[in-house]
Amino acid sequence: MGICYIFGAVPTQCSFDRKNDDIVIAADGGYRQPGCAKPDFVVGDFDSLGYVPEREGVVRHPVHKDDTDTMLAVKLGLEKGYDRFIICGGLGGRLDHTEANIQALAYLRAHHAKGCLAGDQECAALLFNDFISFSGGFSGTVSVFAYGAQASGVTLKGLEYPLENATLTCDFPLGVSNAFTGVPAEISVLNGRLLVIWTGGLEKTDFL
């Protein structure tokens, strides 16, 4: 199965090389995004977009609902059988929307799927008893945070500040503002969830 690309309303220049088995879903205002050409589905209450597109694949929901438009798109992608997601424009904009998108990553992990948030300057992934590796050549910062009470067995390799079998907690930001060193790097957690945020793109990672 391919990748489910979801475009949110935060302006982004995210683009990708679409494969035959990929699917593209526009979440409400994401329909305006320049990289969201010919989406398979457009979902939401359309308060951000301001109108309901007249085309096939439109799934309209009421304004008063529990799910965000992005979460509606996530659930649709899961229903279609996808287990790898990239949420384009998932970072930036309103802080509460960014946190909601991070919770969407947690929802994906709880449903045996993986996802990343892709912004113009940085990306994010949520590890759950898992790892992410970066090929050499990365520069910039990378931060890791316990997403929950604590994350144990945290190991950071190939970064400026390494860690070995450490425990991170939600009340002390030990993992903030680490840095790539140009060599291959790996971040792993044995028990718990770890939010990883880095500058750069997704093309040199193997998380998905």
trRosetta pair geometry for C-beta under 8 A, 3 or more apart (Angstrom, degrees):
i j d omega theta_ij theta_ji phi_ij phi_ji
1 21 6.2 -154 -156 156 38 125
1 81 6.1 -143 -115 126 147 99
1 82 5.8 -172 155 -114 131 58
1 83 6.6 92 76 22 138 86
1 84 7.4 159 103 20 98 99
2 19 5.2 -168 -124 78 131 114
2 20 7.4 -172 -57 79 144 47
2 21 3.5 161 -29 104 113 83
2 22 3.9 -114 142 -72 142 52
2 23 6.9 142 80 -7 114 69
2 82 7.3 -42 77 -118 61 106
2 84 7.5 -112 139 63 36 115
3 16 8.0 -102 85 170 138 155
3 19 7.6 89 23 35 91 111
3 22 5.1 -9 56 -121 72 98
3 23 7.9 -150 98 35 42 64
3 82 7.2 79 -163 -158 22 124
3 84 4.8 -67 -113 106 73 109
3 85 7.1 149 -170 -100 77 21
3 86 5.9 21 170 0 126 104
3 208 6.7 46 -107 163 117 141
4 22 7.4 172 -82 -164 28 69
4 23 5.0 -13 -114 66 72 100
4 24 8.0 166 -162 -86 52 26
4 25 6.6 7 -177 3 97 113
4 77 3.7 86 -170 -146 163 131
4 80 7.3 132 -95 68 126 123
4 82 3.9 105 -35 131 119 165
4 84 6.8 152 18 86 77 55
4 85 4.8 -26 72 -105 100 75
4 86 7.5 171 86 26 52 62
5 16 6.2 -156 -96 37 147 151
5 18 7.7 -87 4 -102 144 94
5 22 6.4 27 -7 175 104 116
5 23 7.1 -173 28 90 70 48
5 24 4.8 -16 70 -110 105 72
5 25 7.2 170 88 26 54 66
5 85 7.8 156 -87 -158 24 57
5 86 5.3 -16 -111 67 70 97
5 88 6.2 21 -173 -16 95 115
6 24 8.0 165 -83 -160 31 50
6 25 5.0 -18 -108 71 74 99
6 26 7.9 153 -159 -98 56 18
6 27 5.8 37 -179 -25 100 113
6 30 7.2 -21 165 -177 64 173
6 70 6.3 101 147 -147 137 79
6 73 4.5 122 -134 131 123 137
6 74 6.7 -31 -61 -67 163 64
6 77 6.8 -87 -60 -40 112 140
6 85 6.4 7 -2 -168 112 104
6 86 7.2 179 27 89 71 47
6 87 4.8 -20 70 -113 108 69
6 88 6.8 -179 84 21 48 75
6 90 7.9 64 87 -67 103 110
7 12 7.6 -151 -146 52 89 121
7 14 7.6 -173 -111 71 91 123
7 24 7.3 20 -11 -173 106 94
7 25 7.4 -173 22 92 71 50
7 26 5.1 -22 61 -116 108 65
7 27 6.5 -169 83 21 51 78
7 30 3.3 150 113 -178 84 118
7 31 7.5 143 90 -57 123 28
7 33 4.6 -132 -175 29 137 148
7 35 6.9 174 -101 82 131 93
7 36 4.1 -73 -1 -81 167 130
7 39 7.2 -114 24 -86 120 133
7 88 4.9 -22 -103 67 67 111
7 89 6.1 54 -159 24 64 122
8 12 8.0 68 61 -3 81 129
8 27 5.2 -16 -103 63 57 123
8 28 8.0 15 -151 54 55 89
8 29 7.3 24 164 73 51 90
8 30 4.9 -71 -121 -73 3 117
8 69 7.4 130 -129 90 79 106
8 70 5.2 -10 -94 -84 111 114
8 87 6.4 36 -23 177 111 96
8 88 7.0 -172 18 83 75 57
8 89 4.5 -145 59 95 89 107
8 90 5.9 113 6 -84 137 55
8 97 7.7 143 175 167 145 123
8 101 7.3 -58 -55 -92 159 130
9 27 7.1 -94 -33 96 77 89
9 28 6.0 -30 -61 92 114 100
9 29 3.0 49 -115 74 106 123
9 30 5.6 -91 -64 -50 48 63
9 32 7.7 48 -136 37 69 109
9 48 4.8 -68 -104 165 151 154
9 49 8.0 -130 -106 -59 112 69
9 69 7.6 62 -26 69 109 142
9 89 7.1 -164 62 134 23 141
9 93 7.5 99 89 -114 83 160
10 89 4.1 172 70 178 88 101
10 90 7.5 178 38 -61 131 10
10 91 7.5 -138 94 76 161 30
10 92 5.1 140 179 86 144 98
10 93 3.8 -111 -103 -36 117 132
10 97 7.4 160 -50 113 117 140
10 119 7.7 -35 113 -119 136 94
11 33 7.4 165 -134 -110 46 82
11 89 6.9 173 83 -124 10 125
12 33 6.2 -3 55 -138 84 123
12 35 7.0 -54 101 20 91 128
12 88 5.5 -173 93 160 151 88
12 89 3.6 -138 -15 -78 134 90
12 92 7.8 150 -79 47 96 137
12 118 7.5 100 -173 111 149 84
12 119 6.5 -122 -116 -144 118 50
12 120 5.6 -164 -141 -50 75 92
13 34 7.1 -5 -124 58 57 121
13 35 7.0 110 -179 -37 32 120
13 120 5.5 66 32 -110 93 110
14 33 7.6 -10 53 178 92 135
14 35 5.1 -117 89 38 64 166
14 88 3.8 -158 84 -151 155 113
14 89 6.3 -125 7 -37 129 73
14 118 5.2 100 -116 118 137 119
14 119 7.7 -94 -59 -140 115 14
14 120 7.1 -118 -50 -79 75 64
15 35 4.4 -144 -91 -120 65 120
16 22 7.9 -166 120 -165 130 165
16 35 7.2 81 9 -179 75 123
16 86 7.3 122 -70 82 152 153
16 88 7.9 -122 -20 -75 117 133
18 22 5.0 -132 -156 63 76 139
18 24 7.0 -44 -113 -45 130 120
19 22 4.8 108 55 -18 74 105
23 40 5.1 -58 -159 22 83 150
23 41 7.7 18 172 9 108 102
23 77 6.6 169 85 -122 129 88
23 80 6.2 31 -29 116 175 156
23 82 6.3 -118 33 -57 124 142
24 36 6.5 162 172 -147 125 73
24 38 7.4 86 65 97 140 60
24 39 4.4 -120 115 -127 101 70
24 40 5.5 130 56 2 66 85
24 41 7.9 178 97 33 53 65
25 39 6.0 99 -122 -172 16 121
25 40 6.6 -44 -75 60 62 89
25 41 4.7 -10 -119 68 84 99
25 42 7.5 166 -166 -88 60 29
25 43 6.3 -4 -176 9 109 110
25 73 4.4 155 123 -153 133 106
25 76 6.0 144 -121 84 152 128
25 77 6.2 -115 -6 -61 145 99
26 30 4.3 -170 -159 97 72 96
26 31 4.1 91 156 -78 149 65
26 33 7.3 -171 -124 26 103 105
26 36 5.1 92 -90 178 106 142
26 39 4.3 -143 -18 -19 98 170
26 41 7.2 -161 31 99 68 53
26 42 4.5 -12 66 -113 107 78
26 43 7.4 160 83 23 56 61
26 73 7.7 -139 93 -104 16 135
27 30 4.6 61 49 9 65 133
27 43 6.0 -25 -114 70 58 87
27 44 5.6 108 -176 -62 57 117
27 68 7.9 34 180 134 137 86
27 69 4.1 129 176 134 98 99
27 70 4.8 39 -160 -85 172 52
27 72 6.8 138 -129 63 99 95
27 73 4.3 -85 -76 -29 104 138
28 31 7.0 -102 139 -5 21 99
28 42 7.9 116 -74 179 21 84
28 43 7.3 -52 -41 97 63 51
28 44 3.1 -175 -65 -172 87 173
28 45 6.8 -4 -97 45 123 56
28 46 5.8 -167 -133 -88 85 38
28 47 7.1 -17 -153 44 136 61
28 48 4.5 81 144 45 122 115
28 49 5.3 -149 178 -22 67 101
28 69 4.1 -45 -10 -151 117 164
29 32 5.8 -31 -178 15 67 112
29 44 7.8 -124 -6 141 56 176
29 48 3.4 -74 -41 128 114 123
29 49 5.1 -168 -86 -65 54 67
29 69 7.9 105 16 85 75 163
30 33 5.3 -20 -167 -9 60 120
30 36 5.8 131 155 -71 83 164
30 69 7.8 -178 0 126 109 126
30 73 8.0 4 36 -63 152 159
30 88 7.6 116 -146 77 120 95
30 89 6.7 -179 -112 54 98 141
31 36 6.4 -133 -134 112 26 141
31 39 6.9 -99 -115 14 72 139
31 42 5.2 34 -87 -131 121 123
31 49 5.6 25 41 -109 123 133
31 53 6.2 -151 -160 -45 157 135
32 36 7.6 58 67 51 24 127
32 49 6.9 175 -32 -121 103 83
33 36 4.0 79 69 -1 101 113
33 88 7.0 124 171 111 165 123
33 89 6.6 -128 -100 -27 140 144
34 37 7.8 -1 168 -51 44 88
35 88 6.4 -111 85 166 136 160
36 39 5.5 -7 177 -55 95 110
36 88 7.6 -175 -67 74 96 140
39 42 5.8 108 84 -65 132 78
39 57 7.1 -167 110 122 82 143
40 57 5.7 -159 153 -140 46 150
41 57 4.4 -131 -103 177 50 103
41 58 7.6 156 -162 -85 63 22
41 59 6.1 7 -172 -2 112 112
41 73 7.6 164 96 -127 115 83
41 76 6.1 -129 102 150 162 151
42 53 5.4 38 74 34 164 136
42 55 7.3 72 13 68 131 112
42 57 6.1 92 10 114 74 92
42 58 5.0 -19 67 -108 100 69
42 59 7.2 173 84 25 47 69
43 58 7.8 159 -82 -162 42 45
43 59 4.3 -11 -107 68 86 106
43 60 7.9 -163 -146 -76 51 25
43 61 7.0 38 -180 -10 85 110
43 69 6.5 161 109 -165 83 81
43 72 4.8 -153 141 121 130 117
43 73 5.3 173 54 -77 129 74
43 76 5.9 -170 -49 -22 157 151
44 47 7.8 -119 152 19 109 68
44 48 7.2 -54 161 33 151 104
44 49 7.1 120 84 -4 139 117
44 59 8.0 93 6 85 41 77
44 60 7.5 -28 77 -127 44 50
44 61 6.4 -91 174 35 17 102
44 69 3.8 14 -111 -131 104 119
44 72 6.4 164 -83 60 51 145
44 73 7.9 -8 -57 -46 86 98
45 60 7.1 79 -122 -168 36 72
45 61 5.2 -70 -72 82 74 80
45 62 6.2 -3 -115 131 111 19
45 63 4.5 121 -178 -90 148 52
45 65 6.8 -172 -60 10 124 125
45 69 6.8 -113 12 -81 76 103
46 49 4.8 -56 -149 50 73 111
46 50 7.1 -100 164 27 83 15
46 51 6.6 -84 175 89 124 18
46 52 5.1 -51 -97 -82 177 68
46 60 6.6 -33 -8 -126 120 95
47 50 7.6 33 179 -73 27 43
47 63 5.9 77 -51 -116 128 106
48 69 7.3 -91 13 -7 129 161
49 52 7.8 106 91 -82 129 32
49 53 7.5 -57 156 -37 154 89
52 58 6.5 91 180 -177 91 147
52 60 6.0 -7 -129 -91 126 130
53 58 5.5 -170 71 -89 91 127
54 58 7.9 -44 -108 -23 18 152
55 58 6.2 116 68 -36 70 108
59 72 7.4 -170 105 159 121 121
59 76 6.8 166 39 -95 164 142
61 65 5.5 5 153 -52 120 161
61 67 7.6 -50 165 67 167 110
61 69 7.9 -177 46 -106 128 72
61 72 6.0 -126 -15 -113 152 154
62 65 5.5 140 75 -51 81 102
65 72 8.0 28 127 -67 149 121
67 71 4.1 -137 -163 91 95 119
67 72 4.9 120 124 -58 134 78
67 75 7.1 -56 -133 -5 155 136
68 71 4.6 98 51 5 78 101
68 72 7.1 -133 96 -6 44 84
68 97 7.4 138 -144 -134 149 79
68 100 5.2 89 -30 159 155 141
68 104 7.6 -84 56 -65 123 121
69 72 5.5 -47 -152 31 36 116
69 73 6.7 36 149 -18 64 102
70 73 5.6 -54 -154 35 36 112
70 74 6.4 41 147 -22 67 102
70 87 6.4 48 -159 -144 121 130
70 90 7.3 110 -142 -114 149 91
70 97 8.0 111 -1 -169 137 92
70 100 7.0 125 54 121 127 108
70 101 5.9 -30 120 -100 164 85
70 104 5.8 -72 124 -71 112 161
71 74 5.3 -46 -145 33 38 116
71 75 6.4 38 155 -18 66 102
71 100 7.4 -86 -40 166 110 104
71 104 5.5 -142 -90 -102 76 107
71 107 7.0 59 -133 35 98 167
72 75 5.9 -55 -149 37 30 109
72 76 6.4 32 151 -20 63 106
73 76 5.6 -53 -148 35 33 113
73 77 6.4 35 153 -20 65 104
74 77 5.8 -56 -152 35 30 111
74 78 6.5 29 152 -16 64 105
74 85 6.6 26 -124 -134 83 163
74 87 7.8 -22 -76 -81 100 119
74 104 5.2 -167 -51 -164 158 111
74 107 6.4 82 134 92 149 128
74 108 6.5 -106 -163 -69 122 97
74 115 7.5 -32 -125 -78 112 159
75 78 5.6 -52 -149 37 34 113
75 79 6.3 39 151 -22 65 104
76 79 5.5 -52 -150 34 33 115
76 80 6.5 28 152 -16 64 106
77 80 5.7 -59 -150 38 32 109
77 82 4.6 -56 172 54 90 127
77 85 6.0 98 120 -98 159 113
78 81 7.7 82 179 -47 32 11
78 82 6.6 -92 -86 60 32 74
78 83 7.9 67 -118 -88 70 55
78 108 7.7 -159 -73 -118 117 73
78 111 5.8 -7 -131 134 144 147
78 113 6.4 -119 -102 -24 97 154
82 85 6.7 103 129 -70 120 81
82 113 7.1 64 118 -133 66 134
83 112 6.5 -45 -134 121 120 78
83 113 4.1 -142 -151 -114 63 85
83 114 6.8 50 152 18 76 72
84 113 6.9 -146 -57 -166 29 89
84 114 5.7 -3 -113 66 64 91
84 115 7.4 151 -167 -86 39 54
84 208 4.7 101 -154 -160 119 106
85 108 6.0 -120 27 -116 134 150
85 113 6.5 55 -9 151 108 121
85 114 7.1 -173 29 99 77 46
85 115 3.7 -19 71 -108 106 100
85 116 7.3 178 96 25 65 56
86 115 7.0 -180 -77 -157 27 73
86 116 5.4 -10 -116 62 71 94
86 118 5.5 17 -177 -11 100 127
86 202 6.9 -83 -120 -23 127 172
86 208 7.2 -38 -61 -65 96 166
87 90 3.6 71 110 -63 110 133
87 101 5.9 -175 119 -159 156 116
87 104 6.9 82 -60 98 157 139
87 115 6.3 41 -15 175 101 119
87 116 7.1 -162 26 93 75 45
87 117 5.1 -28 69 -110 106 62
87 118 6.7 166 77 21 49 77
88 118 5.1 -27 -108 72 56 110
89 92 7.2 -77 -162 54 62 110
89 93 7.7 51 173 -19 89 129
89 118 7.5 0 -12 85 33 73
89 119 6.7 77 -121 -110 28 63
90 98 7.3 105 154 -128 63 65
90 101 4.3 164 -167 -179 97 151
90 104 7.9 -118 -144 60 126 132
90 116 8.0 165 44 129 147 50
90 117 3.3 -120 94 -143 130 94
90 118 6.3 75 24 35 102 47
90 119 6.7 -109 59 -58 60 81
90 124 7.4 -118 103 45 117 107
91 98 5.8 54 -132 -127 51 110
91 101 7.4 -133 -68 83 51 149
91 117 5.1 109 -41 142 93 121
91 118 7.5 -134 10 105 104 13
91 119 3.5 -75 63 -46 108 131
91 121 8.0 -111 102 57 128 80
91 122 6.0 -84 111 79 164 91
91 123 7.4 -155 -8 -113 143 28
91 124 6.2 128 -72 -2 126 116
92 98 7.0 133 26 -81 19 119
92 119 5.2 128 -14 -136 110 133
92 120 7.4 14 -29 22 153 92
92 121 7.9 104 -64 29 122 102
93 97 5.5 -35 107 68 118 134
93 98 6.8 160 67 -49 83 92
94 97 4.3 82 73 7 99 107
94 98 7.0 -165 95 -9 52 83
95 98 5.5 -52 -150 34 36 113
95 99 6.5 34 153 -16 67 103
96 99 5.7 -51 -148 38 35 111
96 100 6.4 40 150 -22 64 104
97 100 5.4 -49 -147 35 35 115
97 101 6.5 37 152 -21 64 102
98 101 5.6 -54 -152 34 33 112
98 102 6.6 36 148 -19 65 101
98 117 7.9 84 -150 -170 78 160
99 102 5.5 -48 -150 33 37 114
99 103 6.6 38 150 -17 65 101
100 103 5.6 -53 -152 37 35 112
100 104 6.6 44 145 -26 63 99
101 104 5.1 -42 -152 26 39 119
101 105 7.1 47 146 -21 61 92
101 117 5.5 89 140 -102 126 129
102 105 5.5 -43 -160 26 40 115
102 106 7.0 40 143 -16 64 99
102 117 7.2 -49 -79 -30 62 144
102 124 6.9 -50 -100 128 92 145
102 126 6.8 121 -164 -64 76 124
102 147 7.5 -147 165 -129 117 136
102 195 6.6 5 -153 -121 124 131
103 106 5.2 -45 -152 34 44 115
103 107 6.4 52 146 -24 67 98
104 107 5.3 -46 -149 32 37 117
104 108 6.6 42 150 -21 63 99
104 115 7.0 -60 122 86 90 159
105 108 5.6 -50 -153 32 34 114
105 109 6.7 32 151 -17 65 102
105 115 4.9 -139 -116 74 74 108
105 116 7.7 56 -111 -93 120 20
105 117 6.9 -76 -56 -33 125 98
105 124 7.4 -103 -50 118 160 101
105 125 7.1 174 -152 -156 142 39
105 126 4.0 131 135 5 126 129
106 109 5.7 -52 -149 35 35 110
106 110 6.4 35 152 -19 65 106
106 126 5.9 -97 -69 154 62 168
106 147 7.0 -148 -82 145 117 135
106 193 6.9 22 -112 -149 98 159
107 110 5.7 -57 -150 38 31 112
107 111 6.4 9 156 -1 65 112
108 111 6.0 -74 -148 50 30 97
108 113 4.3 -85 -173 86 88 100
108 114 6.3 119 135 -116 123 7
108 115 4.4 100 34 -7 171 116
108 126 8.0 131 60 55 104 122
109 112 7.9 53 -173 -68 32 16
109 113 7.1 -107 -75 68 27 54
109 114 6.9 47 -87 -99 73 54
109 115 8.0 -110 -42 20 73 88
109 126 6.0 -103 -32 103 136 115
109 128 4.6 116 -173 -5 142 146
109 193 7.4 137 90 -115 166 116
114 125 7.6 10 -177 -155 99 107
114 207 6.6 -163 166 151 139 90
114 208 5.8 -172 103 -104 124 72
115 125 7.5 179 98 -130 46 72
115 126 7.6 17 66 29 80 100
116 123 5.7 4 174 -179 114 112
116 124 6.7 159 -162 79 68 45
116 125 4.8 -33 -106 -85 85 89
116 202 5.9 118 112 -103 162 130
116 207 6.5 109 -66 89 120 136
116 208 6.5 -87 -13 -43 118 121
117 123 6.3 163 85 -160 61 58
117 124 4.3 4 49 52 109 98
117 125 7.6 -162 20 -67 71 44
118 123 5.2 -8 -108 -111 58 98
118 201 7.3 32 -142 -144 107 71
118 202 6.1 -58 -98 -28 117 122
119 122 5.3 12 58 59 115 62
119 123 6.6 -168 26 -79 72 47
121 199 6.3 -39 160 -135 77 85
122 197 6.0 32 162 178 130 88
122 198 6.2 178 -154 93 90 32
122 199 5.0 -56 -96 -98 89 49
122 200 7.3 32 -119 27 52 42
123 197 7.4 -179 91 -148 40 53
123 198 6.0 -14 59 62 82 80
123 200 6.9 -60 12 84 107 58
123 201 6.4 87 -32 -147 133 27
123 202 5.7 149 -119 -64 166 83
124 195 6.6 -6 -169 -174 110 90
124 196 6.6 160 -152 86 59 53
124 197 4.6 -14 -100 -100 94 76
124 198 7.7 155 -86 17 47 62
125 132 5.8 118 79 -77 147 153
125 195 7.8 167 86 -153 39 49
125 196 5.1 -10 59 60 83 104
125 205 7.8 -170 -23 153 149 158
125 207 5.2 -63 -134 -171 164 167
126 147 6.2 -40 -140 29 105 164
126 193 6.0 -4 -179 -170 98 107
126 194 7.3 157 -160 77 52 43
126 195 5.6 -22 -106 -101 75 66
126 196 7.6 -177 -86 20 26 76
127 130 4.3 -149 -159 68 85 98
127 131 6.7 48 -136 -83 134 17
127 132 6.2 -119 -76 -18 116 101
127 187 7.1 -145 -34 115 154 100
127 188 7.3 -164 -173 -140 155 36
127 189 5.2 129 114 25 127 116
127 193 6.6 158 84 -155 56 52
127 194 4.3 -9 57 57 110 95
127 195 7.8 -154 22 -69 75 20
127 196 6.3 55 -16 -14 106 114
128 189 7.7 -46 -128 79 14 121
128 192 7.6 -109 -137 131 58 26
128 193 5.0 -14 -96 -101 78 81
128 194 7.9 -174 -70 21 37 68
129 189 6.6 -90 -93 101 26 84
129 190 6.5 12 -133 176 71 28
129 191 6.4 21 -93 -99 91 33
129 192 7.4 116 -59 32 69 28
130 188 7.2 -131 115 -141 33 71
130 189 6.8 12 47 52 52 86
131 186 5.9 6 -180 -177 120 101
131 187 6.5 166 -154 88 70 47
131 188 3.6 -21 -99 -98 102 92
131 189 7.5 172 -81 18 60 55
132 186 7.2 173 88 -150 43 59
132 187 5.4 -3 56 57 87 95
132 188 7.8 180 21 -76 51 57
132 196 5.9 -140 38 53 145 166
132 205 5.9 -7 -177 -163 102 118
132 206 7.3 168 -155 61 59 66
132 207 4.4 -8 -120 -81 102 106
133 184 6.8 6 180 -178 103 99
133 185 6.9 170 -156 91 59 48
133 186 4.4 -19 -105 -101 84 86
133 187 7.8 -177 -82 22 41 61
133 205 6.8 152 80 -149 48 66
133 206 5.3 3 57 32 97 109
133 207 8.0 173 30 -57 55 67
134 138 4.9 -13 160 -19 131 151
134 142 7.9 -125 -24 -80 156 154
134 158 7.5 -160 63 100 97 138
134 180 6.9 -86 111 -114 151 121
134 184 6.6 172 89 -154 60 54
134 185 4.5 3 52 56 107 93
134 186 7.4 -164 20 -73 69 42
134 198 7.6 -147 -82 -179 144 173
134 204 5.8 49 -161 121 73 100
134 205 5.6 -30 -97 -94 67 78
135 138 7.2 128 74 -28 54 99
135 184 5.7 -35 -143 -106 35 88
135 204 4.4 -111 40 -171 102 98
135 205 7.7 -138 -2 -74 80 32
136 182 6.1 28 -166 158 86 55
136 183 5.2 -29 -112 -143 99 30
136 184 5.0 -54 -52 -49 77 66
137 182 6.4 32 -88 -151 22 64
137 204 6.6 -131 71 -129 107 159
138 142 8.0 33 145 -46 137 124
138 180 4.1 -112 109 -150 98 161
138 182 7.2 -161 59 -99 53 29
138 185 6.8 -77 50 17 136 121
138 198 7.5 -16 -172 171 135 135
138 200 5.7 -80 -142 -30 93 173
138 204 6.1 -170 -66 97 99 144
139 180 5.5 -140 -113 77 21 121
139 182 6.8 18 -79 -76 81 75
139 199 7.8 -47 102 92 59 114
139 200 7.4 132 56 -67 55 125
140 179 7.2 -152 121 -142 23 76
140 180 6.1 30 54 22 55 114
140 198 6.9 111 101 179 112 78
140 199 3.3 -100 154 73 147 126
140 200 5.8 174 43 -34 140 98
141 177 5.6 -45 -150 -137 129 55
141 178 6.7 126 -162 71 71 44
141 179 5.6 -49 -107 -96 56 67
141 180 7.7 -141 -91 -1 11 80
141 198 6.9 -163 102 -140 53 58
141 199 5.4 72 45 -3 70 113
142 159 6.6 -103 60 -118 124 129
142 178 5.1 -40 73 76 79 98
142 179 7.0 148 22 -103 79 16
142 180 6.2 84 -13 -47 116 83
142 185 7.6 162 25 120 164 156
142 187 7.5 -146 151 -50 135 140
142 196 6.8 -6 -174 -170 99 91
142 197 7.1 166 -154 86 52 48
142 198 4.0 -5 -107 -103 86 99
142 199 7.4 -114 -66 18 60 70
143 173 8.0 -13 -166 -174 118 104
143 175 5.8 116 -171 126 63 84
143 176 4.7 9 -136 -131 119 48
143 177 5.9 14 -85 -35 104 35
143 178 6.4 154 -90 18 45 82
143 196 7.4 163 84 -151 48 46
143 197 5.0 -9 58 59 95 96
143 198 7.5 -179 21 -76 59 55
144 154 7.0 153 132 -163 145 133
144 156 7.1 -151 3 -80 148 122
144 168 6.8 -134 120 -63 100 170
144 175 3.6 -74 67 162 80 148
144 178 7.2 7 3 7 92 131
144 187 6.0 -174 -82 -158 138 139
144 194 5.5 -5 -168 -179 105 109
144 195 6.9 153 -156 79 50 52
144 196 5.3 -12 -102 -100 81 72
144 197 7.9 -178 -78 22 36 68
145 168 7.0 -164 -158 152 30 139
145 170 7.6 64 171 -119 93 61
145 173 6.7 -30 -107 -127 98 79
145 175 6.0 -156 -68 66 44 119
145 176 7.4 36 -72 -70 94 79
145 194 7.1 149 72 -160 38 60
145 195 4.6 -16 60 58 93 105
145 197 7.8 17 3 1 106 107
146 149 7.4 -62 151 97 130 27
146 150 5.4 -42 -153 -139 152 33
146 151 4.2 -165 -117 1 87 98
146 168 4.1 -176 -47 112 103 97
146 169 5.5 -52 26 -152 157 9
146 170 4.9 -107 90 -65 110 65
146 192 6.5 -20 -145 148 92 138
146 193 7.3 95 -169 80 55 66
146 194 6.6 -41 -104 -105 42 64
146 195 7.8 5 87 16 7 87
147 151 7.3 44 28 -51 59 124
147 170 7.6 87 -117 -97 16 105
147 192 7.8 155 56 159 65 91
147 193 4.1 -67 70 112 100 111
147 194 6.5 175 8 -102 94 10
147 195 4.5 100 -53 -32 119 100
148 151 6.9 105 55 -58 102 82
148 170 6.6 -145 90 -55 24 125
148 192 5.7 -149 64 -159 131 99
148 193 5.1 100 -7 40 119 105
149 169 7.1 -35 158 -144 54 79
149 170 6.1 -89 -138 0 21 119
149 192 7.9 -112 63 -127 71 126
150 167 5.8 7 178 -179 122 99
150 168 6.5 164 -157 87 70 47
150 169 4.7 -29 -101 -102 92 68
150 170 6.9 -111 -71 -14 49 79
150 192 6.0 -93 108 -103 52 161
151 154 5.6 72 117 -61 103 115
151 167 7.1 168 85 -154 46 55
151 168 4.9 -3 55 57 95 97
151 189 4.9 -41 177 -147 117 135
151 191 7.0 170 -159 91 52 57
151 192 3.4 -156 -114 98 63 132
151 193 6.2 -110 -89 63 115 33
151 194 4.8 113 -163 -72 167 88
152 166 7.9 -137 -146 113 50 35
152 167 4.5 -10 -108 -107 77 90
152 168 8.0 -163 -76 26 37 59
152 189 7.5 103 68 -166 31 86
152 190 6.3 -53 103 65 73 98
152 191 4.6 -4 59 62 95 107
152 192 5.9 103 15 0 64 124
153 165 5.6 -28 -129 -137 52 66
153 166 8.0 92 -155 52 3 36
153 167 7.8 35 -12 -82 38 67
153 188 7.6 -56 134 121 90 90
153 189 6.0 107 86 -168 84 47
153 190 2.6 -22 99 24 157 117
153 191 5.5 92 18 12 118 81
154 163 5.7 -1 113 114 92 138
154 165 7.3 111 52 -150 43 13
154 166 4.7 -50 66 68 97 83
154 167 6.8 144 12 -93 105 20
154 168 5.4 31 -12 -10 160 106
154 175 7.6 -84 160 -77 151 134
154 187 7.8 -12 -166 -170 85 81
154 188 7.3 169 -146 89 43 52
154 189 5.1 -7 -96 -103 73 80
154 190 7.8 -119 -52 11 38 78
154 194 6.4 134 -112 -96 111 142
155 163 6.0 -155 -132 96 33 79
155 164 5.5 29 -121 -125 91 42
155 165 6.1 13 -71 -47 97 46
155 166 7.4 143 -77 14 45 81
155 186 7.6 5 109 107 97 95
155 187 7.5 171 88 -150 56 39
155 188 5.0 -3 54 57 96 96
155 189 7.9 -176 20 -77 67 38
156 159 5.0 -41 160 30 112 131
156 161 7.1 24 97 99 144 65
156 162 5.2 -167 91 -145 87 49
156 163 4.3 62 21 29 99 89
156 175 7.7 161 -54 -131 143 104
156 178 6.7 -97 -173 -145 155 167
156 185 7.6 -7 -175 -172 75 103
156 186 7.7 177 -150 89 37 53
156 187 5.5 2 -109 -108 74 77
157 162 6.2 37 -104 -130 39 109
157 185 6.1 170 93 -153 63 57
157 186 4.7 8 53 50 109 88
157 187 7.8 -158 28 -69 68 41
158 162 7.8 98 16 -93 26 102
158 180 7.7 -1 133 -144 93 66
158 181 6.4 -147 170 41 64 109
158 183 5.0 -134 -149 95 103 96
158 184 5.5 -100 -115 100 161 47
158 185 3.3 -147 90 -98 120 64
158 186 6.4 86 18 9 119 64
159 162 6.0 147 61 -79 82 58
159 178 4.8 14 171 163 136 125
159 179 6.5 137 -168 70 84 42
159 180 6.6 -60 -117 -99 73 36
159 181 6.5 159 -140 -12 24 102
159 185 5.4 73 -54 -138 78 131
159 187 7.9 43 -31 -73 135 94
160 178 6.0 177 48 -172 91 73
160 179 4.2 27 -4 58 131 96
160 180 7.7 5 -24 44 90 7
160 181 5.7 146 -66 -64 68 104
161 178 5.1 -119 44 -122 101 96
161 179 7.6 82 2 26 85 76
163 166 4.3 -60 -179 -1 120 133
163 175 7.7 -52 -24 -99 151 94
165 190 7.8 10 -126 -3 74 133
166 174 7.5 -131 153 117 141 148
168 172 7.8 -142 -160 77 66 84
168 174 5.8 -140 -119 51 90 116
168 175 5.7 -12 -114 -22 143 121
168 194 7.1 85 52 -114 139 98
169 172 5.5 47 66 30 100 92
173 176 4.3 18 157 -20 113 122
175 178 6.6 -39 -172 -25 66 116
180 185 6.1 -115 -124 -18 82 148
180 198 7.7 70 -43 -155 114 120
181 185 7.4 124 29 -69 85 116
187 194 7.1 -149 150 123 113 143
187 196 5.7 135 92 -104 156 138
189 192 5.8 -87 164 70 129 80
189 193 7.3 107 100 -143 157 9
189 194 4.2 164 -37 -17 147 130
200 204 7.3 -40 152 40 132 116
201 204 7.2 94 79 13 83 85
202 205 5.6 -72 -160 37 56 111
202 207 7.7 -87 -151 41 95 108
202 208 7.3 13 -178 17 126 123
205 208 7.6 69 103 15 101 79
